[in-house]
């Protein structure tokens, strides 16, 4: 996981945060956003990290179900 956080200023001098999250295998999952402060930026980063992790977990569970179905229908010991 890699996180980049930059602060910027609007034309009237108000600070805002730009953030990038690179997560997953080799950082292939990228989330990008803006926030009004560091608390909001980290909240969004944690939210995206959880979402990415959940997506990978769901994919693994689906693969396991597919494998289980395949093994049940192709069990040569039953013949």
PDB file of N, CA, C and O in Angstrom:
ATOM      1  N   UNK A   1       0.850  -1.174   0.000  1.00  0.00           N
ATOM      2  CA  UNK A   1       0.000   0.000   0.000  1.00  0.00           C
ATOM      3  C   UNK A   1       0.898   1.241   0.000  1.00  0.00           C
ATOM      4  O   UNK A   1       1.924   1.306   0.678  1.00  0.00           O
ATOM      5  N   UNK A   2       0.467   2.204  -0.782  1.00  0.00           N
ATOM      6  CA  UNK A   2       1.160   3.485  -0.837  1.00  0.00           C
ATOM      7  C   UNK A   2       0.112   4.583  -0.739  1.00  0.00           C
ATOM      8  O   UNK A   2      -0.936   4.513  -1.381  1.00  0.00           O
ATOM      9  N   UNK A   3       0.402   5.597   0.071  1.00  0.00           N
ATOM     10  CA  UNK A   3      -0.498   6.740   0.235  1.00  0.00           C
ATOM     11  C   UNK A   3       0.283   8.009  -0.096  1.00  0.00           C
ATOM     12  O   UNK A   3       1.403   8.207   0.375  1.00  0.00           O
ATOM     13  N   UNK A   4      -0.320   8.849  -0.901  1.00  0.00           N
ATOM     14  CA  UNK A   4       0.246  10.176  -1.190  1.00  0.00           C
ATOM     15  C   UNK A   4      -0.760  11.220  -0.741  1.00  0.00           C
ATOM     16  O   UNK A   4      -1.940  11.149  -1.087  1.00  0.00           O
ATOM     17  N   UNK A   5      -0.287  12.188   0.030  1.00  0.00           N
ATOM     18  CA  UNK A   5      -1.152  13.266   0.512  1.00  0.00           C
ATOM     19  C   UNK A   5      -0.464  14.596   0.231  1.00  0.00           C
ATOM     20  O   UNK A   5       0.683  14.810   0.624  1.00  0.00           O
ATOM     21  N   UNK A   6      -1.174  15.481  -0.450  1.00  0.00           N
ATOM     22  CA  UNK A   6      -0.649  16.808  -0.766  1.00  0.00           C
ATOM     23  C   UNK A   6      -1.629  17.864  -0.288  1.00  0.00           C
ATOM     24  O   UNK A   6      -2.844  17.694  -0.390  1.00  0.00           O
ATOM     25  N   UNK A   7      -1.094  18.939   0.227  1.00  0.00           N
ATOM     26  CA  UNK A   7      -1.980  20.045   0.569  1.00  0.00           C
ATOM     27  C   UNK A   7      -1.892  21.105  -0.524  1.00  0.00           C
ATOM     28  O   UNK A   7      -0.829  21.352  -1.094  1.00  0.00           O
ATOM     29  N   UNK A   8      -3.032  21.722  -0.797  1.00  0.00           N
ATOM     30  CA  UNK A   8      -3.143  22.780  -1.806  1.00  0.00           C
ATOM     31  C   UNK A   8      -3.937  23.928  -1.180  1.00  0.00           C
ATOM     32  O   UNK A   8      -4.517  23.798  -0.102  1.00  0.00           O
ATOM     33  N   UNK A   9      -3.942  25.039  -1.885  1.00  0.00           N
ATOM     34  CA  UNK A   9      -4.702  26.201  -1.414  1.00  0.00           C
ATOM     35  C   UNK A   9      -5.581  26.744  -2.539  1.00  0.00           C
ATOM     36  O   UNK A   9      -5.170  26.809  -3.698  1.00  0.00           O
ATOM     37  N   UNK A  10      -6.781  27.124  -2.171  1.00  0.00           N
ATOM     38  CA  UNK A  10      -7.677  27.740  -3.133  1.00  0.00           C
ATOM     39  C   UNK A  10      -7.195  29.160  -3.417  1.00  0.00           C
ATOM     40  O   UNK A  10      -6.285  29.660  -2.755  1.00  0.00           O
ATOM     41  N   UNK A  11      -7.800  29.791  -4.387  1.00  0.00           N
ATOM     42  CA  UNK A  11      -7.394  31.161  -4.739  1.00  0.00           C
ATOM     43  C   UNK A  11      -7.631  32.153  -3.606  1.00  0.00           C
ATOM     44  O   UNK A  11      -6.991  33.203  -3.541  1.00  0.00           O
ATOM     45  N   UNK A  12      -8.567  31.805  -2.704  1.00  0.00           N
ATOM     46  CA  UNK A  12      -8.796  32.702  -1.563  1.00  0.00           C
ATOM     47  C   UNK A  12      -8.043  32.253  -0.308  1.00  0.00           C
ATOM     48  O   UNK A  12      -8.320  32.738   0.789  1.00  0.00           O
ATOM     49  N   UNK A  13      -7.087  31.323  -0.468  1.00  0.00           N
ATOM     50  CA  UNK A  13      -6.197  30.968   0.635  1.00  0.00           C
ATOM     51  C   UNK A  13      -6.642  29.820   1.534  1.00  0.00           C
ATOM     52  O   UNK A  13      -5.959  29.512   2.511  1.00  0.00           O
ATOM     53  N   UNK A  14      -7.768  29.180   1.230  1.00  0.00           N
ATOM     54  CA  UNK A  14      -8.212  28.056   2.062  1.00  0.00           C
ATOM     55  C   UNK A  14      -7.463  26.783   1.656  1.00  0.00           C
ATOM     56  O   UNK A  14      -7.305  26.488   0.472  1.00  0.00           O
ATOM     57  N   UNK A  15      -7.015  26.051   2.650  1.00  0.00           N
ATOM     58  CA  UNK A  15      -6.281  24.811   2.408  1.00  0.00           C
ATOM     59  C   UNK A  15      -7.243  23.659   2.131  1.00  0.00           C
ATOM     60  O   UNK A  15      -8.322  23.587   2.720  1.00  0.00           O
ATOM     61  N   UNK A  16      -6.849  22.768   1.240  1.00  0.00           N
ATOM     62  CA  UNK A  16      -7.558  21.510   1.023  1.00  0.00           C
ATOM     63  C   UNK A  16      -6.524  20.430   0.742  1.00  0.00           C
ATOM     64  O   UNK A  16      -5.368  20.719   0.433  1.00  0.00           O
ATOM     65  N   UNK A  17      -6.957  19.192   0.853  1.00  0.00           N
ATOM     66  CA  UNK A  17      -6.067  18.042   0.747  1.00  0.00           C
ATOM     67  C   UNK A  17      -6.420  17.228  -0.497  1.00  0.00           C
ATOM     68  O   UNK A  17      -7.593  16.981  -0.776  1.00  0.00           O
ATOM     69  N   UNK A  18      -5.399  16.817  -1.234  1.00  0.00           N
ATOM     70  CA  UNK A  18      -5.557  15.871  -2.332  1.00  0.00           C
ATOM     71  C   UNK A  18      -4.857  14.585  -1.919  1.00  0.00           C
ATOM     72  O   UNK A  18      -3.725  14.620  -1.435  1.00  0.00           O
ATOM     73  N   UNK A  19      -5.523  13.451  -2.107  1.00  0.00           N
ATOM     74  CA  UNK A  19      -4.933  12.183  -1.676  1.00  0.00           C
ATOM     75  C   UNK A  19      -5.043  11.114  -2.760  1.00  0.00           C
ATOM     76  O   UNK A  19      -5.948  11.136  -3.595  1.00  0.00           O
ATOM     77  N   UNK A  20      -4.096  10.179  -2.721  1.00  0.00           N
ATOM     78  CA  UNK A  20      -4.085   9.020  -3.606  1.00  0.00           C
ATOM     79  C   UNK A  20      -3.747   7.794  -2.769  1.00  0.00           C
ATOM     80  O   UNK A  20      -2.869   7.837  -1.908  1.00  0.00           O
ATOM     81  N   UNK A  21      -4.454   6.704  -3.035  1.00  0.00           N
ATOM     82  CA  UNK A  21      -4.207   5.422  -2.394  1.00  0.00           C
ATOM     83  C   UNK A  21      -3.910   4.407  -3.483  1.00  0.00           C
ATOM     84  O   UNK A  21      -4.684   4.253  -4.428  1.00  0.00           O
ATOM     85  N   UNK A  22      -2.783   3.716  -3.347  1.00  0.00           N
ATOM     86  CA  UNK A  22      -2.424   2.618  -4.237  1.00  0.00           C
ATOM     87  C   UNK A  22      -2.391   1.365  -3.379  1.00  0.00           C
ATOM     88  O   UNK A  22      -1.554   1.249  -2.485  1.00  0.00           O
ATOM     89  N   UNK A  23      -3.295   0.425  -3.642  1.00  0.00           N
ATOM     90  CA  UNK A  23      -3.443  -0.748  -2.792  1.00  0.00           C
ATOM     91  C   UNK A  23      -3.587  -1.990  -3.658  1.00  0.00           C
ATOM     92  O   UNK A  23      -3.579  -1.896  -4.885  1.00  0.00           O
ATOM     93  N   UNK A  24      -3.715  -3.126  -3.042  1.00  0.00           N
ATOM     94  CA  UNK A  24      -3.839  -4.378  -3.777  1.00  0.00           C
ATOM     95  C   UNK A  24      -2.485  -4.868  -4.229  1.00  0.00           C
ATOM     96  O   UNK A  24      -1.457  -4.272  -3.906  1.00  0.00           O
ATOM     97  N   UNK A  25      -2.486  -5.963  -4.981  1.00  0.00           N
ATOM     98  CA  UNK A  25      -1.218  -6.509  -5.472  1.00  0.00           C
ATOM     99  C   UNK A  25      -0.454  -5.486  -6.310  1.00  0.00           C
ATOM    100  O   UNK A  25      -0.972  -4.967  -7.299  1.00  0.00           O
ATOM    101  N   UNK A  26       0.750  -5.210  -5.913  1.00  0.00           N
ATOM    102  CA  UNK A  26       1.618  -4.265  -6.627  1.00  0.00           C
ATOM    103  C   UNK A  26       0.997  -2.879  -6.790  1.00  0.00           C
ATOM    104  O   UNK A  26       1.358  -2.149  -7.713  1.00  0.00           O
ATOM    105  N   UNK A  27       0.069  -2.506  -5.909  1.00  0.00           N
ATOM    106  CA  UNK A  27      -0.535  -1.180  -5.969  1.00  0.00           C
ATOM    107  C   UNK A  27      -1.433  -0.945  -7.166  1.00  0.00           C
ATOM    108  O   UNK A  27      -1.586   0.191  -7.616  1.00  0.00           O
ATOM    109  N   UNK A  28      -2.041  -2.031  -7.699  1.00  0.00           N
ATOM    110  CA  UNK A  28      -2.825  -1.898  -8.932  1.00  0.00           C
ATOM    111  C   UNK A  28      -4.181  -1.228  -8.716  1.00  0.00           C
ATOM    112  O   UNK A  28      -4.800  -0.761  -9.672  1.00  0.00           O
ATOM    113  N   UNK A  29      -4.645  -1.179  -7.469  1.00  0.00           N
ATOM    114  CA  UNK A  29      -5.924  -0.517  -7.191  1.00  0.00           C
ATOM    115  C   UNK A  29      -5.640   0.914  -6.761  1.00  0.00           C
ATOM    116  O   UNK A  29      -4.912   1.150  -5.797  1.00  0.00           O
ATOM    117  N   UNK A  30      -6.214   1.859  -7.478  1.00  0.00           N
ATOM    118  CA  UNK A  30      -5.939   3.279  -7.226  1.00  0.00           C
ATOM    119  C   UNK A  30      -7.227   4.008  -6.886  1.00  0.00           C
ATOM    120  O   UNK A  30      -8.218   3.922  -7.611  1.00  0.00           O
ATOM    121  N   UNK A  31      -7.197   4.726  -5.771  1.00  0.00           N
ATOM    122  CA  UNK A  31      -8.308   5.608  -5.402  1.00  0.00           C
ATOM    123  C   UNK A  31      -7.725   7.010  -5.224  1.00  0.00           C
ATOM    124  O   UNK A  31      -6.601   7.173  -4.749  1.00  0.00           O
ATOM    125  N   UNK A  32      -8.495   8.000  -5.606  1.00  0.00           N
ATOM    126  CA  UNK A  32      -8.034   9.394  -5.592  1.00  0.00           C
ATOM    127  C   UNK A  32      -9.166  10.257  -5.067  1.00  0.00           C
ATOM    128  O   UNK A  32     -10.336   9.998  -5.345  1.00  0.00           O
ATOM    129  N   UNK A  33      -8.814  11.284  -4.306  1.00  0.00           N
ATOM    130  CA  UNK A  33      -9.863  12.166  -3.835  1.00  0.00           C
ATOM    131  C   UNK A  33      -9.338  13.454  -3.234  1.00  0.00           C
ATOM    132  O   UNK A  33      -8.137  13.721  -3.207  1.00  0.00           O
ATOM    133  N   UNK A  34     -10.291  14.241  -2.754  1.00  0.00           N
ATOM    134  CA  UNK A  34     -10.008  15.537  -2.139  1.00  0.00           C
ATOM    135  C   UNK A  34     -10.732  15.598  -0.804  1.00  0.00           C
ATOM    136  O   UNK A  34     -11.769  14.961  -0.619  1.00  0.00           O
ATOM    137  N   UNK A  35     -10.183  16.364   0.115  1.00  0.00           N
ATOM    138  CA  UNK A  35     -10.782  16.495   1.436  1.00  0.00           C
ATOM    139  C   UNK A  35     -10.511  17.897   1.974  1.00  0.00           C
ATOM    140  O   UNK A  35      -9.623  18.607   1.500  1.00  0.00           O
ATOM    141  N   UNK A  36     -11.292  18.268   2.963  1.00  0.00           N
ATOM    142  CA  UNK A  36     -11.104  19.602   3.553  1.00  0.00           C
ATOM    143  C   UNK A  36     -10.040  19.610   4.645  1.00  0.00           C
ATOM    144  O   UNK A  36      -9.522  20.668   5.001  1.00  0.00           O
ATOM    145  N   UNK A  37      -9.705  18.408   5.190  1.00  0.00           N
ATOM    146  CA  UNK A  37      -8.659  18.326   6.205  1.00  0.00           C
ATOM    147  C   UNK A  37      -8.098  16.904   6.240  1.00  0.00           C
ATOM    148  O   UNK A  37      -8.596  16.016   5.548  1.00  0.00           O
ATOM    149  N   UNK A  38      -7.059  16.698   7.053  1.00  0.00           N
ATOM    150  CA  UNK A  38      -6.425  15.384   7.122  1.00  0.00           C
ATOM    151  C   UNK A  38      -7.343  14.312   7.699  1.00  0.00           C
ATOM    152  O   UNK A  38      -7.283  13.155   7.282  1.00  0.00           O
ATOM    153  N   UNK A  39      -8.181  14.683   8.640  1.00  0.00           N
ATOM    154  CA  UNK A  39      -9.110  13.716   9.231  1.00  0.00           C
ATOM    155  C   UNK A  39     -10.031  13.148   8.150  1.00  0.00           C
ATOM    156  O   UNK A  39     -10.217  11.934   8.062  1.00  0.00           O
ATOM    157  N   UNK A  40     -10.596  14.014   7.343  1.00  0.00           N
ATOM    158  CA  UNK A  40     -11.475  13.558   6.266  1.00  0.00           C
ATOM    159  C   UNK A  40     -10.686  12.753   5.227  1.00  0.00           C
ATOM    160  O   UNK A  40     -11.189  11.758   4.705  1.00  0.00           O
ATOM    161  N   UNK A  41      -9.471  13.174   4.929  1.00  0.00           N
ATOM    162  CA  UNK A  41      -8.645  12.457   3.954  1.00  0.00           C
ATOM    163  C   UNK A  41      -8.365  11.037   4.437  1.00  0.00           C
ATOM    164  O   UNK A  41      -8.543  10.084   3.679  1.00  0.00           O
ATOM    165  N   UNK A  42      -7.933  10.882   5.682  1.00  0.00           N
ATOM    166  CA  UNK A  42      -7.643   9.544   6.200  1.00  0.00           C
ATOM    167  C   UNK A  42      -8.911   8.711   6.325  1.00  0.00           C
ATOM    168  O   UNK A  42      -8.869   7.498   6.119  1.00  0.00           O
ATOM    169  N   UNK A  43     -10.017   9.324   6.651  1.00  0.00           N
ATOM    170  CA  UNK A  43     -11.284   8.589   6.710  1.00  0.00           C
ATOM    171  C   UNK A  43     -11.626   8.004   5.351  1.00  0.00           C
ATOM    172  O   UNK A  43     -12.038   6.848   5.254  1.00  0.00           O
ATOM    173  N   UNK A  44     -11.458   8.795   4.308  1.00  0.00           N
ATOM    174  CA  UNK A  44     -11.734   8.320   2.954  1.00  0.00           C
ATOM    175  C   UNK A  44     -10.739   7.234   2.532  1.00  0.00           C
ATOM    176  O   UNK A  44     -11.123   6.261   1.885  1.00  0.00           O
ATOM    177  N   UNK A  45      -9.479   7.396   2.893  1.00  0.00           N
ATOM    178  CA  UNK A  45      -8.467   6.388   2.568  1.00  0.00           C
ATOM    179  C   UNK A  45      -8.806   5.064   3.253  1.00  0.00           C
ATOM    180  O   UNK A  45      -8.736   4.010   2.621  1.00  0.00           O
ATOM    181  N   UNK A  46      -9.172   5.106   4.537  1.00  0.00           N
ATOM    182  CA  UNK A  46      -9.554   3.882   5.246  1.00  0.00           C
ATOM    183  C   UNK A  46     -10.796   3.258   4.616  1.00  0.00           C
ATOM    184  O   UNK A  46     -10.883   2.038   4.475  1.00  0.00           O
ATOM    185  N   UNK A  47     -11.745   4.094   4.242  1.00  0.00           N
ATOM    186  CA  UNK A  47     -12.968   3.608   3.600  1.00  0.00           C
ATOM    187  C   UNK A  47     -12.649   2.881   2.295  1.00  0.00           C
ATOM    188  O   UNK A  47     -13.186   1.803   2.041  1.00  0.00           O
ATOM    189  N   UNK A  48     -11.789   3.458   1.476  1.00  0.00           N
ATOM    190  CA  UNK A  48     -11.411   2.830   0.215  1.00  0.00           C
ATOM    191  C   UNK A  48     -10.598   1.567   0.446  1.00  0.00           C
ATOM    192  O   UNK A  48     -10.767   0.581  -0.272  1.00  0.00           O
ATOM    193  N   UNK A  49      -9.720   1.584   1.435  1.00  0.00           N
ATOM    194  CA  UNK A  49      -8.911   0.388   1.717  1.00  0.00           C
ATOM    195  C   UNK A  49      -9.806  -0.771   2.134  1.00  0.00           C
ATOM    196  O   UNK A  49      -9.583  -1.911   1.725  1.00  0.00           O
ATOM    197  N   UNK A  50     -10.812  -0.484   2.941  1.00  0.00           N
ATOM    198  CA  UNK A  50     -11.758  -1.513   3.356  1.00  0.00           C
ATOM    199  C   UNK A  50     -12.548  -2.034   2.154  1.00  0.00           C
ATOM    200  O   UNK A  50     -12.755  -3.241   2.024  1.00  0.00           O
ATOM    201  N   UNK A  51     -12.981  -1.148   1.293  1.00  0.00           N
ATOM    202  CA  UNK A  51     -13.739  -1.536   0.098  1.00  0.00           C
ATOM    203  C   UNK A  51     -12.895  -2.432  -0.820  1.00  0.00           C
ATOM    204  O   UNK A  51     -13.382  -3.447  -1.317  1.00  0.00           O
ATOM    205  N   UNK A  52     -11.654  -2.061  -1.037  1.00  0.00           N
ATOM    206  CA  UNK A  52     -10.766  -2.855  -1.888  1.00  0.00           C
ATOM    207  C   UNK A  52     -10.550  -4.234  -1.268  1.00  0.00           C
ATOM    208  O   UNK A  52     -10.607  -5.243  -1.970  1.00  0.00           O
ATOM    209  N   UNK A  53     -10.304  -4.285   0.041  1.00  0.00           N
ATOM    210  CA  UNK A  53     -10.119  -5.558   0.725  1.00  0.00           C
ATOM    211  C   UNK A  53     -11.353  -6.441   0.641  1.00  0.00           C
ATOM    212  O   UNK A  53     -11.247  -7.648   0.425  1.00  0.00           O
ATOM    213  N   UNK A  54     -12.516  -5.840   0.812  1.00  0.00           N
ATOM    214  CA  UNK A  54     -13.774  -6.585   0.728  1.00  0.00           C
ATOM    215  C   UNK A  54     -13.979  -7.151  -0.671  1.00  0.00           C
ATOM    216  O   UNK A  54     -14.441  -8.282  -0.823  1.00  0.00           O
ATOM    217  N   UNK A  55     -13.637  -6.368  -1.699  1.00  0.00           N
ATOM    218  CA  UNK A  55     -13.765  -6.851  -3.078  1.00  0.00           C
ATOM    219  C   UNK A  55     -12.871  -8.060  -3.318  1.00  0.00           C
ATOM    220  O   UNK A  55     -13.294  -9.023  -3.957  1.00  0.00           O
ATOM    221  N   UNK A  56     -11.634  -8.021  -2.813  1.00  0.00           N
ATOM    222  CA  UNK A  56     -10.737  -9.162  -2.981  1.00  0.00           C
ATOM    223  C   UNK A  56     -11.248 -10.370  -2.206  1.00  0.00           C
ATOM    224  O   UNK A  56     -11.180 -11.492  -2.707  1.00  0.00           O
ATOM    225  N   UNK A  57     -11.755 -10.164  -1.000  1.00  0.00           N
ATOM    226  CA  UNK A  57     -12.284 -11.269  -0.200  1.00  0.00           C
ATOM    227  C   UNK A  57     -13.473 -11.919  -0.899  1.00  0.00           C
ATOM    228  O   UNK A  57     -13.569 -13.145  -0.934  1.00  0.00           O
ATOM    229  N   UNK A  58     -14.369 -11.125  -1.451  1.00  0.00           N
ATOM    230  CA  UNK A  58     -15.525 -11.662  -2.183  1.00  0.00           C
ATOM    231  C   UNK A  58     -15.076 -12.467  -3.408  1.00  0.00           C
ATOM    232  O   UNK A  58     -15.657 -13.505  -3.726  1.00  0.00           O
ATOM    233  N   UNK A  59     -14.048 -11.980  -4.081  1.00  0.00           N
ATOM    234  CA  UNK A  59     -13.534 -12.686  -5.255  1.00  0.00           C
ATOM    235  C   UNK A  59     -12.952 -14.047  -4.858  1.00  0.00           C
ATOM    236  O   UNK A  59     -13.180 -15.044  -5.543  1.00  0.00           O
ATOM    237  N   UNK A  60     -12.207 -14.087  -3.758  1.00  0.00           N
ATOM    238  CA  UNK A  60     -11.631 -15.352  -3.286  1.00  0.00           C
ATOM    239  C   UNK A  60     -12.738 -16.322  -2.894  1.00  0.00           C
ATOM    240  O   UNK A  60     -12.670 -17.502  -3.236  1.00  0.00           O
ATOM    241  N   UNK A  61     -13.748 -15.848  -2.187  1.00  0.00           N
ATOM    242  CA  UNK A  61     -14.856 -16.719  -1.793  1.00  0.00           C
ATOM    243  C   UNK A  61     -15.585 -17.279  -3.012  1.00  0.00           C
ATOM    244  O   UNK A  61     -15.961 -18.451  -3.026  1.00  0.00           O
ATOM    245  N   UNK A  62     -15.783 -16.461  -4.016  1.00  0.00           N
ATOM    246  CA  UNK A  62     -16.438 -16.920  -5.243  1.00  0.00           C
ATOM    247  C   UNK A  62     -15.585 -17.975  -5.948  1.00  0.00           C
ATOM    248  O   UNK A  62     -16.107 -18.973  -6.445  1.00  0.00           O
ATOM    249  N   UNK A  63     -14.273 -17.749  -5.986  1.00  0.00           N
ATOM    250  CA  UNK A  63     -13.372 -18.734  -6.587  1.00  0.00           C
ATOM    251  C   UNK A  63     -13.417 -20.054  -5.816  1.00  0.00           C
ATOM    252  O   UNK A  63     -13.378 -21.124  -6.425  1.00  0.00           O
ATOM    253  N   UNK A  64     -13.499 -19.993  -4.500  1.00  0.00           N
ATOM    254  CA  UNK A  64     -13.562 -21.206  -3.682  1.00  0.00           C
ATOM    255  C   UNK A  64     -14.870 -21.957  -3.937  1.00  0.00           C
ATOM    256  O   UNK A  64     -14.871 -23.187  -3.995  1.00  0.00           O
ATOM    257  N   UNK A  65     -15.972 -21.240  -4.090  1.00  0.00           N
ATOM    258  CA  UNK A  65     -17.257 -21.880  -4.394  1.00  0.00           C
ATOM    259  C   UNK A  65     -17.207 -22.563  -5.758  1.00  0.00           C
ATOM    260  O   UNK A  65     -17.709 -23.676  -5.919  1.00  0.00           O
ATOM    261  N   UNK A  66     -16.605 -21.899  -6.732  1.00  0.00           N
ATOM    262  CA  UNK A  66     -16.476 -22.470  -8.063  1.00  0.00           C
ATOM    263  C   UNK A  66     -15.627 -23.748  -8.013  1.00  0.00           C
ATOM    264  O   UNK A  66     -15.977 -24.756  -8.626  1.00  0.00           O
ATOM    265  N   UNK A  67     -14.530 -23.696  -7.293  1.00  0.00           N
ATOM    266  CA  UNK A  67     -13.664 -24.856  -7.171  1.00  0.00           C
ATOM    267  C   UNK A  67     -14.389 -26.003  -6.468  1.00  0.00           C
ATOM    268  O   UNK A  67     -14.272 -27.157  -6.880  1.00  0.00           O
ATOM    269  N   UNK A  68     -15.123 -25.696  -5.426  1.00  0.00           N
ATOM    270  CA  UNK A  68     -15.873 -26.720  -4.697  1.00  0.00           C
ATOM    271  C   UNK A  68     -16.899 -27.389  -5.620  1.00  0.00           C
ATOM    272  O   UNK A  68     -17.032 -28.613  -5.625  1.00  0.00           O
ATOM    273  N   UNK A  69     -17.611 -26.588  -6.387  1.00  0.00           N
ATOM    274  CA  UNK A  69     -18.590 -27.128  -7.333  1.00  0.00           C
ATOM    275  C   UNK A  69     -17.900 -28.005  -8.370  1.00  0.00           C
ATOM    276  O   UNK A  69     -18.386 -29.088  -8.694  1.00  0.00           O
ATOM    277  N   UNK A  70     -16.784 -27.546  -8.884  1.00  0.00           N
ATOM    278  CA  UNK A  70     -16.038 -28.312  -9.873  1.00  0.00           C
ATOM    279  C   UNK A  70     -15.582 -29.648  -9.302  1.00  0.00           C
ATOM    280  O   UNK A  70     -15.716 -30.683  -9.955  1.00  0.00           O
ATOM    281  N   UNK A  71     -15.046 -29.630  -8.094  1.00  0.00           N
ATOM    282  CA  UNK A  71     -14.557 -30.859  -7.478  1.00  0.00           C
ATOM    283  C   UNK A  71     -15.686 -31.836  -7.186  1.00  0.00           C
ATOM    284  O   UNK A  71     -15.502 -33.048  -7.304  1.00  0.00           O
ATOM    285  N   UNK A  72     -16.840 -31.328  -6.809  1.00  0.00           N
ATOM    286  CA  UNK A  72     -17.985 -32.200  -6.518  1.00  0.00           C
ATOM    287  C   UNK A  72     -18.519 -32.853  -7.785  1.00  0.00           C
ATOM    288  O   UNK A  72     -18.925 -34.015  -7.752  1.00  0.00           O
ATOM    289  N   UNK A  73     -18.526 -32.141  -8.881  1.00  0.00           N
ATOM    290  CA  UNK A  73     -19.091 -32.682 -10.119  1.00  0.00           C
ATOM    291  C   UNK A  73     -18.082 -33.513 -10.894  1.00  0.00           C
ATOM    292  O   UNK A  73     -18.465 -34.226 -11.822  1.00  0.00           O
ATOM    293  N   UNK A  74     -16.809 -33.444 -10.542  1.00  0.00           N
ATOM    294  CA  UNK A  74     -15.769 -34.181 -11.264  1.00  0.00           C
ATOM    295  C   UNK A  74     -15.014 -35.144 -10.367  1.00  0.00           C
ATOM    296  O   UNK A  74     -13.840 -35.417 -10.617  1.00  0.00           O
ATOM    297  N   UNK A  75     -15.643 -35.656  -9.346  1.00  0.00           N
ATOM    298  CA  UNK A  75     -15.013 -36.583  -8.420  1.00  0.00           C
ATOM    299  C   UNK A  75     -14.985 -37.971  -9.047  1.00  0.00           C
ATOM    300  O   UNK A  75     -16.012 -38.647  -9.103  1.00  0.00           O
ATOM    301  N   UNK A  76     -13.814 -38.402  -9.520  1.00  0.00           N
ATOM    302  CA  UNK A  76     -13.684 -39.682 -10.213  1.00  0.00           C
ATOM    303  C   UNK A  76     -13.765 -40.866  -9.265  1.00  0.00           C
ATOM    304  O   UNK A  76     -13.891 -41.995  -9.741  1.00  0.00           O
ATOM    305  N   UNK A  77     -13.701 -40.681  -7.965  1.00  0.00           N
ATOM    306  CA  UNK A  77     -13.775 -41.790  -7.023  1.00  0.00           C
ATOM    307  C   UNK A  77     -15.176 -42.350  -6.910  1.00  0.00           C
ATOM    308  O   UNK A  77     -15.356 -43.448  -6.382  1.00  0.00           O
ATOM    309  N   UNK A  78     -16.179 -41.622  -7.396  1.00  0.00           N
ATOM    310  CA  UNK A  78     -17.565 -42.073  -7.344  1.00  0.00           C
ATOM    311  C   UNK A  78     -17.873 -43.082  -8.448  1.00  0.00           C
ATOM    312  O   UNK A  78     -18.919 -43.730  -8.393  1.00  0.00           O
ATOM    313  N   UNK A  79     -17.011 -43.238  -9.438  1.00  0.00           N
ATOM    314  CA  UNK A  79     -17.317 -44.089 -10.600  1.00  0.00           C
ATOM    315  C   UNK A  79     -16.767 -45.468 -10.427  1.00  0.00           C
ATOM    316  O   UNK A  79     -16.931 -46.313 -11.307  1.00  0.00           O
TER     317      UNK A  79
END
